[in-house]
Amino acid sequence: MTQKKVIVIGAGFSGLSTATSLAAQGYEVTVLEKNATPGGRARSFEADGYTFDMGPSWYWMPDVFESYFNKFGKSVSDYYDLVRLDPSYAVVFGKDDFVELPASLDELKALFEKWEPGSAARLDKFLEQAAYKYEVGINQLVYKPGRSVSEFMSLRLLLDVLRMDVFQSIHAHIRRFFSHEKIIKLMEFPVLFLGALPQNTPALYSLMNYADISLGTWYPMGGMYKIIEGMVQLAEEKGVAFLYNQDVQEIEVEQGIARRVRTATGMFEADVVVASADYHHVESKLLAPAYRSYTAKYWDTRVMAPSCLIFYLGIGKRLDNLRHHNLFFDEDFGPHAHEIYTDPKWPSKPLFYVSAPSMTDASVAPEGCENLFVLMPVAPGLEDTEALREQYYNLLLDRLENLTKQEVRSAVVYKRSYAHRDFISDYNAFKGNAYGLANTLLQTALLKPSLKSKKVKNLYYAGQLTVPGPGVPPSLISGQVVAKEVAKDYALAPGQRLPVSN
């Protein structure tokens, strides 16, 4: 009996997760990756002795990664060395106003208490609720495929949903507990990973505060790409075949069934196709109009998470007054948020983020040098020119130098920028977005684009434009959810199942 052939389009986190999960069950899985290396937005590159992670730089929810590898009889430690950062990160509120967020909960409570008497006890209460949301949200809700209302109809789950403040915003929820401006900024920061304003993000996502404060901020030595290397190694151990430089041109559909995937260099037969590439791109470019589940109007009315302007900088000296992660909150987030979500334009006074992994890991920069990743969130769909990039490079470097009290620009020995047109070119990202679909209330669970095509019987979707949403851990989970649905819809006969090796 012939094995069922699965074609996975894209080798990002969700594609790798899908491919490995299906291969481990006996499916013949081939991954077609557009770029020369795996990882999607989590790719890496080397230049002049520096190693730069191109995208994700925060390692949160370590339990999700450990659980993933455990499913295959492995552990994170089999593939990379993980260290907890302390301080977790630093926040720059202004000149001479730096705050380091300690890994210790007791030390963090002492810091809060100094700002707002009584806030330490309220933080305990806040985290108690957040822990419950994390347990239910991460271990139950995010593993729901979102294909039917019936998935959420158990009395227990309905009660859980009601307890998790789904219909209240995280903006209002945080203000029920705290009033100090700095505490509020710190507590709202994690939801920015979800790609929407705190006012539009359900209070369910205080689970992100639990991930931040209780589970901690970690770093895989050698860089975030070590996760990708580990996932690829595991996938290959399970029999997944990887083909790179395969830009998919078309998914050939006959009578509502995807039969073949065509790239510029070949044709691949398929029993099942899983698109871990950009959902909008797959629908609008790879499928004939008759087989598209969503209209152009539908996509244009989606709330997208931001894009970003990134600078990868090699600094020819060591720097002061920086930690591994640094948030520059020296400007008011309100106007910047307005220019991202309400009136999209290049920002006037942006907040920005700097990652300096060389503060933790000497392997990512030459001796005596520094590796900087500078990121500024911006609205998707904007004009992206070299002149604009250079304008914001100078603006951000001016602020960085002023706030950290040191020369930086004169020590730059390597510089590369990355923004909208690169996201489109490398990942076919809709409107050049960086983070996928925003996690607003009206784009949660059943209200996201479906993980299974409505028009093509054997076409599925994984990644940050479908359930459970944007971010690395959700993408990792997305692949597992899709694999489970494929295995349910296209179960292998006993004779088709290959022995799984560890």
HUHU-V368767 format. One record per residue. N is the residue number from 1. RES is the residue in one small letter. PHI is phi in radians with two decimals (NA if undefined). D_FIRST is the distance of its C-alpha to the first C-alpha in whole Angstrom. Layout:
N;RES;PHI;D_FIRST
N;RES;PHI;D_FIRST
//
This chain:
1;m;NA;0
2;t;-1.30;4
3;q;-1.11;7
4;k;-1.38;9
5;k;-1.68;12
6;v;-2.01;16
7;i;-1.82;19
8;v;-1.86;22
9;i;-1.69;25
10;g;1.90;28
11;a;-1.97;28
12;g;-1.43;31
13;f;-1.00;31
14;s;-1.21;29
15;g;-1.14;26
16;l;-1.11;26
17;s;-1.12;26
18;t;-1.06;23
19;a;-1.06;21
20;t;-1.16;22
21;s;-1.08;21
22;l;-1.34;18
23;a;-1.09;17
24;a;-1.13;18
25;q;-1.66;16
26;g;1.93;12
27;y;-1.36;12
28;e;-1.53;13
29;v;-2.00;16
30;t;-2.14;19
31;v;-1.81;22
32;l;-1.81;25
33;e;-1.99;28
34;k;-1.08;31
35;n;-1.59;34
36;a;-1.39;34
37;t;-2.38;33
38;p;-1.36;32
39;g;2.06;33
40;g;1.01;34
41;r;-1.12;38
42;a;-1.69;38
43;r;-1.18;38
44;s;-2.41;41
45;f;-2.54;43
46;e;-2.04;45
47;a;-2.72;49
48;d;0.94;52
49;g;1.55;51
50;y;-1.76;50
51;t;-2.04;46
52;f;-1.93;46
53;d;-1.29;43
54;m;-1.47;43
55;g;-2.33;42
56;p;-0.94;42
57;s;-2.27;45
58;w;-1.76;45
59;y;-1.91;43
60;w;-1.99;43
61;m;0.99;41
62;p;-1.03;40
63;d;-1.11;38
64;v;-1.16;36
65;f;-1.17;35
66;e;-1.10;35
67;s;-1.08;33
68;y;-1.06;30
69;f;-1.17;30
70;n;-1.05;30
71;k;-1.04;27
72;f;-1.92;25
73;g;1.30;28
74;k;-2.12;30
75;s;-2.36;34
76;v;-0.87;35
77;s;-1.15;38
78;d;-1.28;35
79;y;-2.16;35
80;y;-2.77;38
81;d;-1.68;42
82;l;-1.88;43
83;v;-2.20;47
84;r;-1.55;48
85;l;-1.47;51
86;d;-2.56;55
87;p;-1.19;56
88;s;-1.09;53
89;y;-2.94;55
90;a;-2.03;58
91;v;-2.12;59
92;v;-1.80;62
93;f;-1.55;64
94;g;2.95;67
95;k;-1.13;69
96;d;1.09;70
97;d;-2.27;68
98;f;-1.80;65
99;v;-2.29;63
100;e;-1.76;60
101;l;-1.55;58
102;p;-1.23;58
103;a;-1.23;54
104;s;-1.27;57
105;l;-1.12;57
106;d;-1.08;60
107;e;-1.18;61
108;l;-1.15;60
109;k;-1.09;62
110;a;-1.11;65
111;l;-1.12;64
112;f;-1.07;64
113;e;-1.12;67
114;k;-1.11;69
115;w;-1.37;68
116;e;-2.49;68
117;p;-0.93;70
118;g;1.63;68
119;s;-1.29;64
120;a;-1.10;63
121;a;-1.14;63
122;r;-1.22;61
123;l;-1.13;59
124;d;-1.00;58
125;k;-1.14;57
126;f;-1.05;55
127;l;-1.23;53
128;e;-1.08;53
129;q;-1.17;51
130;a;-1.13;49
131;a;-1.11;48
132;y;-1.10;47
133;k;-1.12;45
134;y;-1.13;43
135;e;-1.05;42
136;v;-1.30;41
137;g;-1.15;40
138;i;-1.40;38
139;n;-1.63;36
140;q;-2.24;36
141;l;-1.07;37
142;v;-1.24;35
143;y;-1.60;32
144;k;-1.41;32
145;p;-1.30;30
146;g;1.17;32
147;r;-1.71;31
148;s;-2.71;33
149;v;-1.05;36
150;s;-1.07;35
151;e;-1.07;34
152;f;-1.90;37
153;m;-1.65;39
154;s;-1.20;39
155;l;-1.03;43
156;r;-1.05;42
157;l;-1.22;41
158;l;-1.07;43
159;l;-1.14;46
160;d;-1.07;45
161;v;-1.07;45
162;l;-1.12;48
163;r;-1.28;49
164;m;-1.69;48
165;d;0.98;50
166;v;-1.10;48
167;f;-1.73;50
168;q;-1.96;53
169;s;-1.42;53
170;i;-1.14;53
171;h;-1.02;56
172;a;-1.24;58
173;h;-1.07;56
174;i;-1.10;57
175;r;-1.28;61
176;r;-1.23;61
177;f;-1.88;61
178;f;-2.34;63
179;s;-2.21;65
180;h;-1.24;66
181;e;-0.98;65
182;k;-1.19;63
183;i;-1.10;61
184;i;-1.07;60
185;k;-1.07;59
186;l;-1.16;57
187;m;-1.34;55
188;e;-1.45;54
189;f;-0.95;53
190;p;-1.04;50
191;v;-1.28;49
192;l;-1.11;49
193;f;-1.12;46
194;l;-1.52;44
195;g;1.43;46
196;a;-2.56;49
197;l;-1.11;52
198;p;-0.97;53
199;q;-1.13;55
200;n;-1.90;51
201;t;-1.83;49
202;p;-1.03;48
203;a;-1.13;50
204;l;-0.83;47
205;y;-1.40;46
206;s;-1.12;49
207;l;-1.01;46
208;m;-1.19;46
209;n;-1.16;50
210;y;-1.09;48
211;a;-1.05;46
212;d;-1.16;49
213;i;-1.43;51
214;s;-1.53;50
215;l;-1.59;47
216;g;1.58;48
217;t;-1.86;48
218;w;-2.15;46
219;y;-2.63;45
220;p;-1.44;42
221;m;-1.02;44
222;g;1.75;44
223;g;2.00;43
224;m;-1.08;41
225;y;-1.15;38
226;k;-1.07;38
227;i;-1.12;35
228;i;-1.07;33
229;e;-1.02;33
230;g;-1.14;32
231;m;-1.16;29
232;v;-1.15;28
233;q;-1.03;28
234;l;-1.09;26
235;a;-1.03;24
236;e;-1.17;23
237;e;-1.07;23
238;k;-1.56;20
239;g;1.76;18
240;v;-1.22;19
241;a;-1.75;20
242;f;-1.98;24
243;l;-2.17;25
244;y;-1.79;29
245;n;0.98;31
246;q;-1.98;29
247;d;-1.41;31
248;v;-1.21;29
249;q;-1.77;30
250;e;-2.85;28
251;i;-1.83;25
252;e;-1.44;24
253;v;-2.03;24
254;e;-2.20;23
255;q;0.91;24
256;g;1.39;24
257;i;-2.22;21
258;a;-1.28;21
259;r;-1.75;19
260;r;-2.52;20
261;v;-2.07;23
262;r;-1.87;25
263;t;-1.94;28
264;a;-1.15;31
265;t;-2.06;29
266;g;-3.00;25
267;m;-2.17;23
268;f;-2.21;19
269;e;-1.23;16
270;a;-2.58;16
271;d;-1.59;14
272;v;-2.46;17
273;v;-2.11;20
274;v;-2.06;22
275;a;-1.65;26
276;s;-1.74;28
277;a;-1.45;31
278;d;-1.02;34
279;y;-1.00;33
280;h;-1.05;36
281;h;-1.10;35
282;v;-1.05;31
283;e;-1.14;32
284;s;-1.51;35
285;k;-2.04;34
286;l;-1.75;31
287;l;-1.93;30
288;a;-1.15;32
289;p;-0.89;35
290;a;-1.15;33
291;y;-1.92;30
292;r;-1.57;32
293;s;-1.42;33
294;y;-2.26;36
295;t;-1.47;39
296;a;-1.06;42
297;k;-1.10;44
298;y;-1.00;42
299;w;-1.14;41
300;d;-1.18;45
301;t;-1.68;46
302;r;-1.28;44
303;v;-1.56;46
304;m;-1.56;44
305;a;-1.16;45
306;p;-1.13;47
307;s;-1.63;47
308;c;-2.77;49
309;l;-1.87;51
310;i;-2.05;50
311;f;-2.10;52
312;y;-1.72;51
313;l;-2.14;54
314;g;-1.70;55
315;i;-1.87;58
316;g;-1.44;60
317;k;-2.80;62
318;r;-1.45;61
319;l;-1.99;62
320;d;-1.84;64
321;n;1.03;64
322;l;-2.32;60
323;r;-2.03;57
324;h;-1.01;53
325;h;-1.99;53
326;n;-2.43;56
327;l;-1.84;56
328;f;-1.73;59
329;f;-1.85;60
330;d;-1.42;64
331;e;-2.03;64
332;d;-1.25;63
333;f;-1.23;60
334;g;-0.94;61
335;p;-1.07;62
336;h;-1.10;59
337;a;-1.08;56
338;h;-1.04;58
339;e;-1.38;57
340;i;-1.62;54
341;y;-1.79;53
342;t;-1.76;56
343;d;-2.26;58
344;p;-0.98;55
345;k;-2.86;57
346;w;-1.14;57
347;p;-1.27;59
348;s;-1.50;63
349;k;-2.35;63
350;p;-1.33;59
351;l;-1.41;58
352;f;-2.65;56
353;y;-2.33;54
354;v;-2.22;54
355;s;-1.84;52
356;a;-2.20;53
357;p;-1.07;50
358;s;-1.16;53
359;m;-1.17;55
360;t;-1.86;52
361;d;-2.26;50
362;a;-1.18;52
363;s;-1.30;49
364;v;-1.65;49
365;a;-2.63;52
366;p;-1.05;55
367;e;-0.99;57
368;g;1.37;60
369;c;-2.11;58
370;e;-2.27;56
371;n;-1.91;53
372;l;-2.07;53
373;f;-2.10;51
374;v;-1.92;53
375;l;-2.23;52
376;m;-2.16;53
377;p;-1.19;51
378;v;-2.48;52
379;a;-1.13;51
380;p;-1.27;48
381;g;1.37;49
382;l;-1.55;52
383;e;-1.10;53
384;d;-2.26;52
385;t;-2.17;55
386;e;-1.09;56
387;a;-1.11;59
388;l;-1.14;58
389;r;-1.05;56
390;e;-1.18;59
391;q;-1.04;61
392;y;-1.38;59
393;y;-1.04;59
394;n;-1.18;63
395;l;-1.08;63
396;l;-1.20;61
397;l;-1.17;62
398;d;-1.02;66
399;r;-1.16;65
400;l;-1.04;63
401;e;-1.15;66
402;n;-1.13;68
403;l;-1.35;66
404;t;-1.72;66
405;k;1.01;69
406;q;-2.81;68
407;e;-1.34;67
408;v;-2.12;64
409;r;-0.96;63
410;s;-1.20;66
411;a;-1.75;63
412;v;-1.27;60
413;v;-1.92;59
414;y;-2.51;55
415;k;-2.57;54
416;r;-2.49;51
417;s;-1.90;51
418;y;-2.69;48
419;a;-2.71;48
420;h;-0.79;47
421;r;-1.18;46
422;d;-1.30;44
423;f;-1.08;42
424;i;-1.22;41
425;s;-1.13;41
426;d;-1.46;39
427;y;-2.21;37
428;n;0.93;37
429;a;-1.19;39
430;f;-1.03;41
431;k;1.02;44
432;g;1.23;44
433;n;-1.16;43
434;a;-1.80;43
435;y;-2.11;41
436;g;1.64;40
437;l;-1.65;41
438;a;-1.10;44
439;n;-1.55;43
440;t;-1.51;46
441;l;-1.03;46
442;l;-1.45;45
443;q;-2.29;42
444;t;-2.06;40
445;a;0.93;37
446;l;-1.08;37
447;l;-1.59;39
448;k;-1.54;37
449;p;-0.96;35
450;s;-1.15;31
451;l;-1.30;28
452;k;-2.14;26
453;s;-1.03;27
454;k;-1.47;29
455;k;-2.06;28
456;v;-2.09;25
457;k;-1.01;22
458;n;-1.98;20
459;l;-1.92;23
460;y;-2.16;24
461;y;-2.24;27
462;a;-2.35;28
463;g;2.07;32
464;q;-1.50;35
465;l;-1.82;36
466;t;-2.28;33
467;v;-1.23;33
468;p;-1.54;35
469;g;2.49;37
470;p;-1.34;39
471;g;1.96;39
472;v;-1.20;37
473;p;-0.99;36
474;p;-1.05;35
475;s;-1.15;33
476;l;-1.07;31
477;i;-1.21;31
478;s;-0.93;30
479;g;-1.09;27
480;q;-1.19;26
481;v;-1.11;26
482;v;-1.12;24
483;a;-1.04;21
484;k;-1.12;22
485;e;-1.18;22
486;v;-1.08;19
487;a;-1.11;17
488;k;-1.28;19
489;d;-1.39;18
490;y;-2.26;14
491;a;-1.10;13
492;l;-1.42;10
493;a;-1.25;9
494;p;-0.90;10
495;g;-1.27;7
496;q;-1.53;6
497;r;-1.36;10
498;l;-1.46;12
499;p;-1.15;15
500;v;-1.62;18
501;s;-1.71;21
502;n;-1.83;24
//
